[in-house]
Amino acid sequence: MTGIFAPQVFPAQASLASHRTQFPGLTNKAYFNYGGQGPLPQCALEAIQHSYAQIQQLGPFSSRSYDWVVEEAAQTRAAIAAALGTTSQTITLTENVSAGCNIALWGIDWQQGDHLLLSDCEHHSILASVQELQRRFGIEVSTCPLQETLNGGDPVAVLAQHLRSNTRLVVLSHILWNTGQLLPLADMTAVCHSYPSLQPMRVLVDAAQSVGMVPLNLDELAADFYAFTGHKWWCGPEGLGGLYVRPEALDALHPTFAGWRGITVDRAGHPTGWKPDGQRYEMATSAYPLYGGLRAAIALHQQWGTAQERYQRLQALGRLLWQQLVELPGVRCLRSKPPETGLVSFQLPGKSHSQLVKFLEANGCMIRVILEPDCVRACIHYFTLASEIEQLVEAIRQFT
């Protein structure tokens, strides 16, 4: 595996050690929980602290601080849009993935008898929202079995078989959070948009595990709604994420919540309508200093290499972990072939996964349990070290 990390393949890899010093959370531990929350880099923490001080200097509630907030938000939407292959007008600033998904789920004008289709690998926060939609509006809800395509089968064909003429919304994850499978999202959205449905069929994507991991061009993917967060693979501050709304779907998605950031007003301050772009789904006062923190985190990753270079290294490291795990007695990886992403899920038949996680944490390795399917998930980032992978595998060997 040594050649995979050669300088000629990854030009910036020589500076990896100095790059990692920006992440205090990596000290004295082998961290494998990026899919839950990434460690905040020092430059992001400093940007947040500077922003809080700046607000106090300007006056927390003043015309100067208001102008500063507007500019910070604009810069943050621009930084996110540039990283995701789209324009600022498509980006709504939210708190997290769940907030973005709920904007899309509740903004549709649901009618009794409408159909919502979701995969069998969606997060429980999505399931809870869908259950409430079903209770309130009498919509039909069904699932398509994408989990069974992990080691064979065609996710696009499986999805197509479960679409209906009354399907209003399809809910998918770009990367399945439990198994780590990368879905062919562009092909799946194309199938949905071309299906002969009674009303335009929309696609909502839970992008919790894709933003900050895989290179993205959201305009080309053509998903209608793409909800993401900054605190996982981007390693930004918790409490700040976003929602991409495809321009073709904007007018059909109504705001569920109203606040001064999302509305237009007349000279007397009376509401006259919604902002013409993604800002219409934003509400009111937020933790504005987090904006600078997320921009700093995004910029730090870009200093190491391009999105493609980072993804290639992440993939190589994921394969390294997978290869070592499949050779380990008593361990079964969910995937029968090397993973495409940084999520590596595995099982220890006959042993307690929760006890394994506790044992590993006591030995300086941090991973997590997944309940469905019953497994353990390790997350590999591009700045993970091969020595950390060896440390994890050795600790698993000791447990088994």
C-alpha positions as a Markdown table, in Angstrom:
| # | Residue | x | y | z |
|---|---|---|---|---|
| 1 | Met | 0.0 | 0.0 | 0.0 |
| 2 | Thr | 3.0 | 2.3 | 0.4 |
| 3 | Gly | 2.9 | 3.5 | -3.2 |
| 4 | Ile | -0.7 | 4.7 | -2.9 |
| 5 | Phe | 0.5 | 7.5 | -0.7 |
| 6 | Ala | 3.6 | 8.4 | -2.7 |
| 7 | Pro | 4.3 | 12.2 | -3.1 |
| 8 | Gln | 3.9 | 12.1 | -6.8 |
| 9 | Val | 0.3 | 10.9 | -6.3 |
| 10 | Phe | -0.5 | 13.1 | -3.4 |
| 11 | Pro | 1.7 | 16.2 | -3.8 |
| 12 | Ala | 0.6 | 17.7 | -0.4 |
| 13 | Gln | 1.0 | 14.5 | 1.6 |
| 14 | Ala | 4.4 | 15.5 | 2.8 |
| 15 | Ser | 2.8 | 18.3 | 4.8 |
| 16 | Leu | 0.2 | 15.9 | 6.4 |
| 17 | Ala | 1.9 | 16.0 | 9.8 |
| 18 | Ser | 1.8 | 19.8 | 10.0 |
| 19 | His | -1.7 | 19.8 | 8.6 |
| 20 | Arg | -2.9 | 17.5 | 11.4 |
| 21 | Thr | -1.6 | 19.9 | 14.0 |
| 22 | Gln | -4.5 | 22.2 | 13.2 |
| 23 | Phe | -6.8 | 19.6 | 14.8 |
| 24 | Pro | -6.4 | 19.6 | 18.6 |
| 25 | Gly | -9.0 | 16.9 | 18.8 |
| 26 | Leu | -6.7 | 14.4 | 17.2 |
| 27 | Thr | -4.2 | 14.5 | 20.0 |
| 28 | Asn | -3.7 | 11.3 | 22.0 |
| 29 | Lys | -6.4 | 9.4 | 20.2 |
| 30 | Ala | -7.1 | 7.5 | 17.0 |
| 31 | Tyr | -10.3 | 9.1 | 15.8 |
| 32 | Phe | -12.8 | 7.3 | 13.5 |
| 33 | Asn | -16.1 | 9.1 | 14.1 |
| 34 | Tyr | -16.0 | 11.7 | 11.4 |
| 35 | Gly | -19.5 | 10.5 | 10.3 |
| 36 | Gly | -20.8 | 11.6 | 13.6 |
| 37 | Gln | -18.8 | 14.8 | 14.2 |
| 38 | Gly | -15.4 | 15.9 | 12.9 |
| 39 | Pro | -12.8 | 17.6 | 15.1 |
| 40 | Leu | -12.8 | 21.4 | 15.0 |
| 41 | Pro | -9.6 | 22.8 | 13.6 |
| 42 | Gln | -7.8 | 25.5 | 15.5 |
| 43 | Cys | -8.2 | 28.0 | 12.7 |
| 44 | Ala | -12.0 | 27.6 | 12.9 |
| 45 | Leu | -12.1 | 28.0 | 16.6 |
| 46 | Glu | -10.1 | 31.2 | 16.3 |
| 47 | Ala | -12.4 | 32.5 | 13.6 |
| 48 | Ile | -15.4 | 31.9 | 15.8 |
| 49 | Gln | -13.8 | 33.7 | 18.7 |
| 50 | His | -12.8 | 36.6 | 16.5 |
| 51 | Ser | -16.3 | 36.9 | 15.2 |
| 52 | Tyr | -17.8 | 37.0 | 18.7 |
| 53 | Ala | -15.4 | 39.8 | 19.7 |
| 54 | Gln | -16.2 | 41.6 | 16.4 |
| 55 | Ile | -19.9 | 41.6 | 17.2 |
| 56 | Gln | -19.3 | 43.1 | 20.6 |
| 57 | Gln | -17.0 | 45.8 | 19.2 |
| 58 | Leu | -19.6 | 46.8 | 16.6 |
| 59 | Gly | -22.5 | 46.6 | 19.1 |
| 60 | Pro | -24.5 | 43.4 | 19.3 |
| 61 | Phe | -27.7 | 45.2 | 17.9 |
| 62 | Ser | -26.7 | 48.0 | 15.6 |
| 63 | Ser | -26.7 | 48.9 | 11.9 |
| 64 | Arg | -23.0 | 48.1 | 11.7 |
| 65 | Ser | -23.4 | 44.6 | 13.2 |
| 66 | Tyr | -26.4 | 44.0 | 10.9 |
| 67 | Asp | -24.4 | 44.8 | 7.9 |
| 68 | Trp | -21.6 | 42.6 | 9.2 |
| 69 | Val | -24.0 | 39.7 | 9.7 |
| 70 | Val | -25.5 | 40.1 | 6.2 |
| 71 | Glu | -22.0 | 40.0 | 4.7 |
| 72 | Glu | -20.9 | 37.0 | 6.8 |
| 73 | Ala | -23.9 | 35.1 | 5.6 |
| 74 | Ala | -23.3 | 36.0 | 2.0 |
| 75 | Gln | -19.6 | 34.9 | 2.2 |
| 76 | Thr | -20.6 | 31.7 | 3.8 |
| 77 | Arg | -23.2 | 30.8 | 1.2 |
| 78 | Ala | -20.6 | 31.7 | -1.5 |
| 79 | Ala | -17.9 | 29.4 | 0.1 |
| 80 | Ile | -20.4 | 26.5 | 0.4 |
| 81 | Ala | -21.6 | 27.0 | -3.1 |
| 82 | Ala | -18.1 | 27.1 | -4.5 |
| 83 | Ala | -17.2 | 23.8 | -2.7 |
| 84 | Leu | -20.4 | 22.1 | -3.9 |
| 85 | Gly | -20.5 | 23.1 | -7.5 |
| 86 | Thr | -23.4 | 25.5 | -7.5 |
| 87 | Thr | -24.4 | 29.2 | -6.9 |
| 88 | Ser | -25.1 | 31.1 | -3.7 |
| 89 | Gln | -28.7 | 31.6 | -4.7 |
| 90 | Thr | -29.4 | 27.8 | -4.3 |
| 91 | Ile | -28.1 | 27.7 | -0.7 |
| 92 | Thr | -30.1 | 28.0 | 2.5 |
| 93 | Leu | -28.1 | 28.3 | 5.8 |
| 94 | Thr | -29.6 | 25.9 | 8.4 |
| 95 | Glu | -28.5 | 24.3 | 11.6 |
| 96 | Asn | -28.0 | 20.7 | 10.5 |
| 97 | Val | -29.1 | 18.0 | 8.1 |
| 98 | Ser | -32.3 | 17.3 | 9.9 |
| 99 | Ala | -33.3 | 21.0 | 9.7 |
| 100 | Gly | -32.6 | 21.0 | 5.9 |
| 101 | Cys | -34.6 | 17.7 | 5.4 |
| 102 | Asn | -37.5 | 19.1 | 7.4 |
| 103 | Ile | -37.6 | 22.2 | 5.3 |
| 104 | Ala | -38.1 | 20.0 | 2.2 |
| 105 | Leu | -40.4 | 17.5 | 3.8 |
| 106 | Trp | -42.8 | 20.0 | 5.2 |
| 107 | Gly | -42.6 | 22.5 | 2.4 |
| 108 | Ile | -44.4 | 20.3 | -0.1 |
| 109 | Asp | -48.2 | 20.9 | -0.5 |
| 110 | Trp | -49.1 | 17.3 | 0.5 |
| 111 | Gln | -52.5 | 15.9 | -0.4 |
| 112 | Gln | -54.2 | 12.8 | 1.0 |
| 113 | Gly | -53.2 | 9.9 | -1.2 |
| 114 | Asp | -49.8 | 11.3 | -2.3 |
| 115 | His | -47.0 | 8.8 | -2.2 |
| 116 | Leu | -43.6 | 9.3 | -0.5 |
| 117 | Leu | -40.9 | 6.7 | -1.2 |
| 118 | Leu | -37.7 | 6.4 | 0.9 |
| 119 | Ser | -34.9 | 3.9 | 1.1 |
| 120 | Asp | -34.6 | 1.3 | 3.9 |
| 121 | Cys | -31.3 | 2.9 | 5.0 |
| 122 | Glu | -32.5 | 6.4 | 6.1 |
| 123 | His | -31.7 | 7.9 | 9.4 |
| 124 | His | -34.3 | 7.7 | 12.2 |
| 125 | Ser | -34.7 | 11.5 | 12.3 |
| 126 | Ile | -36.1 | 11.3 | 8.7 |
| 127 | Leu | -38.3 | 8.3 | 9.6 |
| 128 | Ala | -39.8 | 10.3 | 12.5 |
| 129 | Ser | -40.7 | 13.2 | 10.2 |
| 130 | Val | -42.1 | 11.0 | 7.6 |
| 131 | Gln | -44.3 | 9.2 | 10.1 |
| 132 | Glu | -45.7 | 12.5 | 11.3 |
| 133 | Leu | -46.4 | 13.6 | 7.7 |
| 134 | Gln | -48.3 | 10.4 | 7.2 |
| 135 | Arg | -50.3 | 10.9 | 10.3 |
| 136 | Arg | -51.2 | 14.5 | 9.5 |
| 137 | Phe | -51.9 | 14.3 | 5.8 |
| 138 | Gly | -52.8 | 10.7 | 5.1 |
| 139 | Ile | -50.0 | 10.2 | 2.6 |
| 140 | Glu | -48.9 | 6.8 | 1.4 |
| 141 | Val | -45.4 | 5.8 | 2.5 |
| 142 | Ser | -43.3 | 2.9 | 1.3 |
| 143 | Thr | -39.6 | 1.9 | 1.2 |
| 144 | Cys | -37.3 | 0.5 | -1.4 |
| 145 | Pro | -34.8 | -2.2 | -0.3 |
| 146 | Leu | -31.4 | -0.5 | -1.2 |
| 147 | Gln | -29.6 | -2.2 | 1.6 |
| 148 | Glu | -29.7 | -5.5 | -0.3 |
| 149 | Thr | -27.7 | -3.9 | -3.2 |
| 150 | Leu | -24.6 | -3.3 | -1.0 |
| 151 | Asn | -22.7 | -6.3 | -2.5 |
| 152 | Gly | -24.7 | -6.7 | -5.8 |
| 153 | Gly | -27.7 | -5.6 | -7.7 |
| 154 | Asp | -28.7 | -2.3 | -9.3 |
| 155 | Pro | -29.9 | 0.5 | -7.0 |
| 156 | Val | -31.3 | 2.4 | -9.9 |
| 157 | Ala | -33.4 | -0.5 | -11.1 |
| 158 | Val | -34.6 | -1.2 | -7.5 |
| 159 | Leu | -35.7 | 2.4 | -7.1 |
| 160 | Ala | -37.5 | 2.4 | -10.5 |
| 161 | Gln | -39.5 | -0.7 | -9.5 |
| 162 | His | -40.9 | 1.1 | -6.5 |
| 163 | Leu | -41.9 | 4.4 | -8.1 |
| 164 | Arg | -45.6 | 5.1 | -8.6 |
| 165 | Ser | -47.6 | 7.6 | -10.6 |
| 166 | Asn | -48.6 | 9.3 | -7.4 |
| 167 | Thr | -45.1 | 9.6 | -6.0 |
| 168 | Arg | -44.5 | 13.2 | -4.9 |
| 169 | Leu | -41.1 | 12.8 | -3.1 |
| 170 | Val | -38.3 | 10.3 | -3.1 |
| 171 | Val | -35.9 | 10.4 | 0.0 |
| 172 | Leu | -32.4 | 9.0 | -0.4 |
| 173 | Ser | -29.0 | 9.3 | 1.2 |
| 174 | His | -26.1 | 10.0 | -1.1 |
| 175 | Ile | -23.9 | 7.8 | 1.0 |
| 176 | Leu | -25.8 | 5.3 | 3.2 |
| 177 | Trp | -24.9 | 6.2 | 6.8 |
| 178 | Asn | -25.0 | 2.6 | 8.1 |
| 179 | Thr | -23.3 | 0.6 | 5.3 |
| 180 | Gly | -21.2 | 3.3 | 3.6 |
| 181 | Gln | -22.6 | 2.5 | 0.1 |
| 182 | Leu | -22.2 | 5.3 | -2.4 |
| 183 | Leu | -25.4 | 5.5 | -4.4 |
| 184 | Pro | -25.4 | 6.5 | -8.2 |
| 185 | Leu | -27.3 | 9.6 | -7.3 |
| 186 | Ala | -27.3 | 11.3 | -10.8 |
| 187 | Asp | -28.8 | 8.2 | -12.4 |
| 188 | Met | -31.4 | 7.8 | -9.6 |
| 189 | Thr | -32.6 | 11.4 | -9.8 |
| 190 | Ala | -32.8 | 11.1 | -13.6 |
| 191 | Val | -35.1 | 8.1 | -13.2 |
| 192 | Cys | -37.3 | 10.0 | -10.8 |
| 193 | His | -37.6 | 13.1 | -13.0 |
| 194 | Ser | -38.4 | 11.1 | -16.1 |
| 195 | Tyr | -41.0 | 8.9 | -14.5 |
| 196 | Pro | -44.6 | 9.5 | -15.8 |
| 197 | Ser | -46.0 | 10.8 | -12.5 |
| 198 | Leu | -49.2 | 12.8 | -12.0 |
| 199 | Gln | -47.2 | 15.7 | -10.5 |
| 200 | Pro | -43.5 | 16.6 | -10.7 |
| 201 | Met | -41.5 | 14.0 | -8.7 |
| 202 | Arg | -39.0 | 15.6 | -6.4 |
| 203 | Val | -35.9 | 14.0 | -4.8 |
| 204 | Leu | -34.6 | 14.9 | -1.3 |
| 205 | Val | -31.1 | 13.8 | -0.4 |
| 206 | Asp | -29.7 | 13.3 | 3.0 |
| 207 | Ala | -26.1 | 14.4 | 2.4 |
| 208 | Ala | -24.8 | 13.9 | 6.0 |
| 209 | Gln | -22.0 | 11.6 | 4.8 |
| 210 | Ser | -21.2 | 13.0 | 1.4 |
| 211 | Val | -20.5 | 16.7 | 1.8 |
| 212 | Gly | -16.8 | 17.1 | 2.8 |
| 213 | Met | -16.0 | 13.5 | 1.6 |
| 214 | Val | -16.7 | 13.2 | -2.1 |
| 215 | Pro | -16.2 | 15.7 | -4.9 |
| 216 | Leu | -19.6 | 17.3 | -5.7 |
| 217 | Asn | -21.3 | 19.3 | -8.4 |
| 218 | Leu | -24.8 | 19.7 | -7.2 |
| 219 | Asp | -26.1 | 21.3 | -10.3 |
| 220 | Glu | -25.0 | 18.3 | -12.3 |
| 221 | Leu | -26.5 | 15.8 | -9.8 |
| 222 | Ala | -29.9 | 17.5 | -10.2 |
| 223 | Ala | -31.3 | 16.5 | -6.9 |
| 224 | Asp | -34.1 | 18.8 | -6.0 |
| 225 | Phe | -33.2 | 19.2 | -2.3 |
| 226 | Tyr | -29.7 | 18.3 | -0.8 |
| 227 | Ala | -29.4 | 18.7 | 2.9 |
| 228 | Phe | -26.0 | 18.7 | 4.6 |
| 229 | Thr | -24.1 | 19.8 | 7.7 |
| 230 | Gly | -20.7 | 21.4 | 8.3 |
| 231 | His | -19.8 | 19.6 | 11.5 |
| 232 | Lys | -19.1 | 16.1 | 10.1 |
| 233 | Trp | -16.7 | 15.6 | 7.2 |
| 234 | Trp | -16.0 | 19.4 | 6.8 |
| 235 | Cys | -15.0 | 19.4 | 10.5 |
| 236 | Gly | -16.8 | 22.7 | 11.0 |
| 237 | Pro | -18.7 | 23.9 | 14.1 |
| 238 | Glu | -21.8 | 22.0 | 15.2 |
| 239 | Gly | -25.0 | 24.0 | 14.7 |
| 240 | Leu | -24.4 | 25.1 | 11.1 |
| 241 | Gly | -25.4 | 23.3 | 7.9 |
| 242 | Gly | -27.2 | 24.0 | 4.7 |
| 243 | Leu | -29.8 | 23.0 | 2.1 |
| 244 | Tyr | -29.4 | 23.1 | -1.6 |
| 245 | Val | -32.7 | 23.8 | -3.5 |
| 246 | Arg | -32.6 | 23.2 | -7.2 |
| 247 | Pro | -33.9 | 26.3 | -9.0 |
| 248 | Glu | -36.6 | 24.3 | -10.8 |
| 249 | Ala | -38.0 | 23.2 | -7.4 |
| 250 | Leu | -37.9 | 26.5 | -5.6 |
| 251 | Asp | -41.4 | 27.8 | -6.3 |
| 252 | Ala | -43.0 | 24.5 | -5.5 |
| 253 | Leu | -41.3 | 24.3 | -2.0 |
| 254 | His | -43.2 | 26.6 | 0.4 |
| 255 | Pro | -41.5 | 27.9 | 3.6 |
| 256 | Thr | -42.9 | 26.2 | 6.7 |
| 257 | Phe | -41.3 | 28.8 | 9.1 |
| 258 | Ala | -41.2 | 32.5 | 8.5 |
| 259 | Gly | -38.6 | 35.0 | 9.9 |
| 260 | Trp | -37.1 | 38.3 | 9.0 |
| 261 | Arg | -34.2 | 36.8 | 7.1 |
| 262 | Gly | -36.5 | 35.0 | 4.6 |
| 263 | Ile | -39.1 | 37.7 | 3.8 |
| 264 | Thr | -39.3 | 40.9 | 1.9 |
| 265 | Val | -40.9 | 44.0 | 3.5 |
| 266 | Asp | -42.3 | 47.4 | 2.4 |
| 267 | Arg | -41.1 | 50.7 | 3.7 |
| 268 | Ala | -43.3 | 50.4 | 6.7 |
| 269 | Gly | -41.8 | 47.0 | 7.5 |
| 270 | His | -44.8 | 44.9 | 6.5 |
| 271 | Pro | -44.2 | 41.5 | 4.9 |
| 272 | Thr | -44.6 | 41.5 | 1.2 |
| 273 | Gly | -43.3 | 38.1 | 0.1 |
| 274 | Trp | -40.4 | 35.7 | 0.2 |
| 275 | Lys | -36.8 | 36.3 | -0.7 |
| 276 | Pro | -36.3 | 35.2 | -4.4 |
| 277 | Asp | -33.7 | 32.5 | -3.6 |
| 278 | Gly | -32.7 | 30.0 | -0.9 |
| 279 | Gln | -32.7 | 32.7 | 1.8 |
| 280 | Arg | -36.5 | 32.4 | 1.9 |
| 281 | Tyr | -36.2 | 29.3 | 4.1 |
| 282 | Glu | -33.9 | 31.0 | 6.6 |
| 283 | Met | -35.6 | 32.4 | 9.8 |
| 284 | Ala | -34.0 | 34.8 | 12.2 |
| 285 | Thr | -31.2 | 35.2 | 14.7 |
| 286 | Ser | -28.6 | 32.5 | 14.6 |
| 287 | Ala | -25.1 | 31.9 | 16.0 |
| 288 | Tyr | -23.5 | 34.1 | 13.3 |
| 289 | Pro | -19.9 | 33.6 | 14.5 |
| 290 | Leu | -20.1 | 30.0 | 13.4 |
| 291 | Tyr | -20.2 | 31.2 | 9.8 |
| 292 | Gly | -16.5 | 32.3 | 9.9 |
| 293 | Gly | -15.7 | 29.0 | 11.6 |
| 294 | Leu | -17.1 | 26.9 | 8.8 |
| 295 | Arg | -15.4 | 29.0 | 6.1 |
| 296 | Ala | -12.1 | 28.5 | 7.9 |
| 297 | Ala | -12.6 | 24.8 | 8.1 |
| 298 | Ile | -13.5 | 24.5 | 4.4 |
| 299 | Ala | -10.5 | 26.6 | 3.4 |
| 300 | Leu | -8.2 | 24.5 | 5.6 |
| 301 | His | -9.1 | 21.3 | 3.7 |
| 302 | Gln | -8.6 | 23.0 | 0.4 |
| 303 | Gln | -5.0 | 23.9 | 1.5 |
| 304 | Trp | -4.1 | 20.2 | 1.5 |
| 305 | Gly | -5.3 | 19.4 | -2.0 |
| 306 | Thr | -8.3 | 19.3 | -4.3 |
| 307 | Ala | -11.5 | 17.6 | -3.4 |
| 308 | Gln | -10.6 | 14.8 | -5.8 |
| 309 | Glu | -7.1 | 14.4 | -4.3 |
| 310 | Arg | -8.6 | 14.3 | -0.8 |
| 311 | Tyr | -11.2 | 11.7 | -1.8 |
| 312 | Gln | -8.6 | 9.5 | -3.5 |
| 313 | Arg | -6.5 | 9.4 | -0.4 |
| 314 | Leu | -9.6 | 8.7 | 1.8 |
| 315 | Gln | -10.6 | 5.9 | -0.5 |
| 316 | Ala | -7.1 | 4.4 | -0.4 |
| 317 | Leu | -7.1 | 4.5 | 3.4 |
| 318 | Gly | -10.6 | 3.0 | 3.6 |
| 319 | Arg | -9.4 | 0.1 | 1.4 |
| 320 | Leu | -6.4 | -0.4 | 3.7 |
| 321 | Leu | -8.7 | -0.7 | 6.8 |
| 322 | Trp | -11.1 | -3.0 | 4.9 |
| 323 | Gln | -8.3 | -5.3 | 3.7 |
| 324 | Gln | -6.9 | -5.6 | 7.2 |
| 325 | Leu | -10.3 | -6.3 | 8.7 |
| 326 | Val | -11.3 | -9.0 | 6.2 |
| 327 | Glu | -8.1 | -10.9 | 7.1 |
| 328 | Leu | -8.8 | -10.7 | 10.8 |
| 329 | Pro | -10.4 | -13.9 | 12.4 |
| 330 | Gly | -13.8 | -13.3 | 13.9 |
| 331 | Val | -14.5 | -10.1 | 11.9 |
| 332 | Arg | -17.0 | -9.8 | 9.0 |
| 333 | Cys | -17.1 | -6.6 | 6.9 |
| 334 | Leu | -20.5 | -5.7 | 5.6 |
| 335 | Arg | -19.0 | -5.1 | 2.1 |
| 336 | Ser | -17.6 | -8.1 | 0.2 |
| 337 | Lys | -15.4 | -5.7 | -1.8 |
| 338 | Pro | -13.3 | -2.7 | -1.0 |
| 339 | Pro | -15.4 | 0.4 | 0.0 |
| 340 | Glu | -15.9 | 3.4 | -2.2 |
| 341 | Thr | -16.1 | 5.8 | 0.8 |
| 342 | Gly | -14.6 | 6.4 | 4.2 |
| 343 | Leu | -17.3 | 4.5 | 6.0 |
| 344 | Val | -16.2 | 0.9 | 6.9 |
| 345 | Ser | -18.8 | -1.1 | 8.7 |
| 346 | Phe | -18.2 | -4.6 | 10.2 |
| 347 | Gln | -19.5 | -7.2 | 12.6 |
| 348 | Leu | -18.1 | -9.4 | 15.3 |
| 349 | Pro | -20.5 | -12.4 | 15.2 |
| 350 | Gly | -21.1 | -13.7 | 18.7 |
| 351 | Lys | -19.6 | -10.7 | 20.4 |
| 352 | Ser | -21.1 | -7.5 | 21.8 |
| 353 | His | -20.5 | -4.5 | 19.6 |
| 354 | Ser | -21.2 | -2.0 | 22.4 |
| 355 | Gln | -18.6 | -3.8 | 24.5 |
| 356 | Leu | -16.1 | -3.6 | 21.6 |
| 357 | Val | -16.7 | 0.2 | 21.2 |
| 358 | Lys | -16.1 | 0.7 | 25.0 |
| 359 | Phe | -12.9 | -1.5 | 24.8 |
| 360 | Leu | -11.6 | 0.5 | 21.8 |
| 361 | Glu | -12.2 | 3.8 | 23.4 |
| 362 | Ala | -10.4 | 2.7 | 26.5 |
| 363 | Asn | -7.5 | 1.9 | 24.2 |
| 364 | Gly | -7.6 | 5.3 | 22.4 |
| 365 | Cys | -9.6 | 4.4 | 19.4 |
| 366 | Met | -13.0 | 6.0 | 18.8 |
| 367 | Ile | -15.7 | 4.3 | 16.6 |
| 368 | Arg | -19.4 | 3.8 | 17.0 |
| 369 | Val | -22.2 | 1.2 | 17.0 |
| 370 | Ile | -24.9 | 1.1 | 14.3 |
| 371 | Leu | -28.1 | -0.5 | 15.3 |
| 372 | Glu | -29.6 | -1.4 | 11.8 |
| 373 | Pro | -27.9 | -3.4 | 10.5 |
| 374 | Asp | -26.2 | -4.5 | 13.8 |
| 375 | Cys | -22.6 | -3.5 | 13.2 |
| 376 | Val | -19.7 | -1.2 | 14.1 |
| 377 | Arg | -18.7 | 1.7 | 11.9 |
| 378 | Ala | -15.3 | 3.2 | 11.5 |
| 379 | Cys | -14.9 | 6.5 | 9.6 |
| 380 | Ile | -11.7 | 7.2 | 7.6 |
| 381 | His | -10.8 | 10.8 | 6.6 |
| 382 | Tyr | -8.1 | 11.9 | 4.2 |
| 383 | Phe | -5.8 | 12.9 | 7.1 |
| 384 | Thr | -6.2 | 9.6 | 8.9 |
| 385 | Leu | -2.8 | 8.0 | 9.4 |
| 386 | Ala | -2.0 | 4.4 | 8.3 |
| 387 | Ser | -0.5 | 4.0 | 11.8 |
| 388 | Glu | -3.9 | 4.8 | 13.3 |
| 389 | Ile | -5.5 | 2.2 | 11.2 |
| 390 | Glu | -2.9 | -0.3 | 12.4 |
| 391 | Gln | -3.7 | 0.7 | 16.0 |
| 392 | Leu | -7.4 | 0.2 | 15.5 |
| 393 | Val | -6.9 | -3.2 | 13.9 |
| 394 | Glu | -4.6 | -4.4 | 16.6 |
| 395 | Ala | -7.0 | -3.3 | 19.3 |
| 396 | Ile | -9.8 | -5.2 | 17.5 |
| 397 | Arg | -7.6 | -8.2 | 17.3 |
| 398 | Gln | -7.0 | -8.1 | 21.1 |
| 399 | Phe | -10.7 | -7.8 | 21.7 |
| 400 | Thr | -11.6 | -10.9 | 19.6 |
